[in-house]
Amino acid sequence: MPLILLTLPGLREKDLAAMPNLRAMTAGGQSVRLVPSFPCVTCPVQANMTTGKLPDAHGVVANGFYWREKQQVEMWTSPNDCIERPQIWDVLSHVEGALTSAVWFAMHSVGCEADFICTPKPIHNPDGSESLWCYTRPTELYGELRDALGHFPLQHFWGPIANIKSSAWIARSAVTAARQWHPDFFWIYLPHLDYAAQKTGPDSPEAQAAVGELDAVIGRLHAEMHEIHGDVLWLVAGEYAITAVDRVTYPNRILREAGLLEVRQREDGEWLDYTASKAFAMVDHQFSHVFVADGDLQTARRTAELFRKQPGIAEVLVGDQRGRYALDHVRSGDVILISEPNSWQAYYYWLADDKAPHFARTVDIHRKPGYDPVELHFDAATQSIPLDATLIRGSHGAPADDPSQQTILLASQPILPKSGTVSDTDIFSIVLKQFGVTM
């Protein structure tokens, strides 16, 4: 029987009341509370699920990396070799019988060992424009999907017009792959609940409408997979819960005002100068990694003191303290800042909006030194992304210390631990156990 792991960021237990298709798909099965490990953001949580390890082992410490030797921030794009432990598909490919795996839109899946892969990888043209494309295995698969379904709607995957069209395309293309190859294990990532919950708040009318839209896509996915396979074992994991926020902090502005962060003036505004800065923050939702020049511990401790009593900051970790959350890894910042549950962190480093670089007002997930949810908004007057971080009404990433920050794991059969609570790392062993593999 094939196993399909469906990951739904932002899924909460109370959302199930408005998801009849998801309830029907997992009826007769089991549900437990899922506690995501800090940092509760996409790339680390997915790496936790697929390796059964935490960031100090697999090395995915955020949704991006600061490569110290290159003095370069890389958000969202690193290929699979950034994950330093075997993943589910690596294990399945080496068991007797060589079970097959498909990975649909999981982060860091470019170049992984799964038999079948599809993930966005637009072509960057010399003139700065992008052409729609996806990385697939086999290589010719994307051309076939494009001919059958149209291009993957990247503009609806993120940004001010993000909507259900991207998740619907992912589901339809996954059905196409299942019909052709019948993989034993299939990971499918549907991101739709991420958008409105951050933009307008997790309990806003827009967020509630998104729950219904996603449930309709899940209903079609369930019906078509049943038509292909007959019986399917479904495992549905909320990656993290999005909580309401009413405060934003700006670590890079604090560092700049303290004389630790430097910028370079360019024709299109100020750019963060990684080489000249004594410290800067790579921000990511409700936490940030602060990197100190030369990694000097004394400088890191002095830098940490800037944030000890900063409004909106709950914890400041420096040196060995990072081990509290399994983040004592060479890729982690020398200082880690963790937000209060009702607060998040913005990457902004300029002190006046007329000094902001051009890319700040665009959907540009690669040149910004951190995650920017304000890209979900659009300023009609300027025809650009606004520079108002207070627009954001929902965030995630802080430790899941209370039920509002936790999510749910569902199974269509009673295969889950009876403890009532699992961690994201437990999903690795839950999946492998269904294929008779123990680690």
Secondary structure as the mmCIF struct_conf table of DSSP 4:
data_model
#
loop_
_struct_conf.conf_type_id
_struct_conf.id
_struct_conf.beg_label_comp_id
_struct_conf.beg_label_asym_id
_struct_conf.beg_label_seq_id
_struct_conf.end_label_comp_id
_struct_conf.end_label_asym_id
_struct_conf.end_label_seq_id
STRN STRN1 LEU A 3 THR A 7
TURN_TY1_P TURN_TY1_P1 PRO A 9 GLY A 10
HELX_RH_3T_P HELX_RH_3T_P1 GLU A 13 ALA A 18
HELX_RH_AL_P HELX_RH_AL_P1 PRO A 20 MET A 25
TURN_TY1_P TURN_TY1_P2 THR A 26 GLY A 28
BEND BEND1 GLY A 29 GLY A 29
STRN STRN2 GLN A 30 VAL A 35
HELX_LH_PP_P HELX_LH_PP_P1 PRO A 36 SER A 37
BEND BEND2 PHE A 38 PRO A 39
BEND BEND3 VAL A 41 VAL A 41
HELX_RH_AL_P HELX_RH_AL_P2 THR A 42 THR A 51
BEND BEND4 GLY A 52 GLY A 52
HELX_RH_AL_P HELX_RH_AL_P3 PRO A 55 HIS A 58
BEND BEND5 ALA A 62 ASN A 63
STRN STRN3 GLY A 64 TRP A 67
TURN_TY1_P TURN_TY1_P3 ARG A 68 GLN A 71
STRN STRN4 GLN A 72 MET A 75
BEND BEND6 TRP A 76 TRP A 76
HELX_RH_3T_P HELX_RH_3T_P2 ASN A 80 CYS A 82
BEND BEND7 ARG A 85 ARG A 85
HELX_RH_AL_P HELX_RH_AL_P4 ILE A 88 SER A 93
TURN_TY1_P TURN_TY1_P4 HIS A 94 HIS A 94
BEND BEND8 VAL A 95 VAL A 95
TURN_TY1_P TURN_TY1_P5 GLU A 96 GLY A 97
STRN STRN5 SER A 101 TRP A 104
BEND BEND9 PHE A 105 PHE A 105
TURN_TY1_P TURN_TY1_P6 MET A 107 HIS A 108
TURN_TY1_P TURN_TY1_P7 VAL A 110 GLY A 111
BEND BEND10 GLU A 113 GLU A 113
BEND BEND11 ASP A 115 ASP A 115
STRN STRN6 PHE A 116 PRO A 120
STRN STRN7 ILE A 123 HIS A 124
TURN_TY1_P TURN_TY1_P8 PRO A 126 ASP A 127
BEND BEND12 GLY A 128 GLY A 128
STRN STRN8 GLU A 130 SER A 131
STRN STRN9 CYS A 134 ARG A 137
BEND BEND13 PRO A 138 PRO A 138
TURN_TY1_P TURN_TY1_P9 THR A 139 GLU A 140
HELX_RH_AL_P HELX_RH_AL_P5 LEU A 141 LEU A 149
BEND BEND14 HIS A 151 HIS A 151
HELX_RH_3T_P HELX_RH_3T_P3 LEU A 154 HIS A 156
TURN_TY1_P TURN_TY1_P10 PHE A 157 PHE A 157
BEND BEND15 TRP A 158 GLY A 159
TURN_TY1_P TURN_TY1_P11 PRO A 160 ILE A 161
HELX_RH_AL_P HELX_RH_AL_P6 ILE A 164 TRP A 181
BEND BEND16 ASP A 184 ASP A 184
STRN STRN10 PHE A 185 TYR A 189
TURN_TY1_P TURN_TY1_P12 HIS A 192 LEU A 193
HELX_RH_AL_P HELX_RH_AL_P7 ASP A 194 LYS A 199
TURN_TY1_P TURN_TY1_P13 THR A 200 THR A 200
TURN_TY1_P TURN_TY1_P14 PRO A 202 ASP A 203
BEND BEND17 SER A 204 SER A 204
HELX_RH_AL_P HELX_RH_AL_P8 PRO A 205 HIS A 229
BEND BEND18 GLY A 230 ASP A 231
STRN STRN11 LEU A 233 ALA A 237
STRN STRN12 THR A 243 ALA A 244
STRN STRN13 ARG A 247 THR A 249
HELX_RH_AL_P HELX_RH_AL_P9 PRO A 251 GLU A 257
TURN_TY1_P TURN_TY1_P15 ALA A 258 GLY A 259
STRN STRN14 VAL A 263 ARG A 266
TURN_TY1_P TURN_TY1_P16 GLU A 267 ASP A 268
STRN STRN15 GLY A 269 LEU A 272
TURN_TY1_P TURN_TY1_P17 TYR A 274 ALA A 276
BEND BEND19 LYS A 278 LYS A 278
STRN STRN16 ALA A 279 ASP A 284
TURN_TY1_P TURN_TY1_P18 HIS A 285 GLN A 286
STRN STRN17 PHE A 287 VAL A 292
HELX_RH_3T_P HELX_RH_3T_P4 ALA A 293 GLY A 295
HELX_RH_AL_P HELX_RH_AL_P10 LEU A 297 GLU A 305
TURN_TY1_P TURN_TY1_P19 LEU A 306 LYS A 309
TURN_TY1_P TURN_TY1_P20 PRO A 311 GLY A 312
STRN STRN18 ILE A 313 VAL A 318
HELX_RH_3T_P HELX_RH_3T_P5 GLY A 319 TYR A 325
TURN_TY1_P TURN_TY1_P21 ALA A 326 ALA A 326
BEND BEND20 HIS A 329 HIS A 329
TURN_TY1_P TURN_TY1_P22 VAL A 330 ARG A 331
BEND BEND21 SER A 332 SER A 332
BEND BEND22 ASP A 334 ASP A 334
STRN STRN19 VAL A 335 SER A 339
TURN_TY1_P TURN_TY1_P23 PRO A 341 ASN A 342
STRN STRN20 SER A 343 GLN A 345
BEND BEND23 LEU A 351 ALA A 352
HELX_RH_3T_P HELX_RH_3T_P6 ASP A 353 LYS A 355
BEND BEND24 ALA A 356 ALA A 356
HELX_RH_3T_P HELX_RH_3T_P7 HIS A 358 ARG A 361
BEND BEND25 THR A 362 THR A 362
TURN_TY1_P TURN_TY1_P24 ILE A 365 ARG A 367
BEND BEND26 LYS A 368 PRO A 369
STRN STRN21 GLY A 370 GLY A 370
HELX_RH_3T_P HELX_RH_3T_P8 PRO A 373 LEU A 376
STRN STRN22 ASP A 379 ASP A 379
TURN_TY1_P TURN_TY1_P25 ALA A 380 GLN A 383
STRN STRN23 SER A 384 SER A 384
BEND BEND27 LEU A 387 LEU A 387
HELX_RH_3T_P HELX_RH_3T_P9 ALA A 389 LEU A 391
STRN STRN24 GLY A 394 SER A 395
BEND BEND28 ALA A 398 ALA A 398
BEND BEND29 ASP A 402 ASP A 402
HELX_RH_3T_P HELX_RH_3T_P10 PRO A 403 GLN A 405
STRN STRN25 THR A 407 ALA A 411
BEND BEND30 SER A 412 PRO A 414
BEND BEND31 LEU A 416 LEU A 416
TURN_TY1_P TURN_TY1_P26 LYS A 418 SER A 419
BEND BEND32 GLY A 420 GLY A 420
STRN STRN26 THR A 421 SER A 423
TURN_TY1_P TURN_TY1_P27 ASP A 424 THR A 425
HELX_RH_AL_P HELX_RH_AL_P11 ASP A 426 GLN A 434
TURN_TY1_P TURN_TY1_P28 PHE A 435 GLY A 436
#
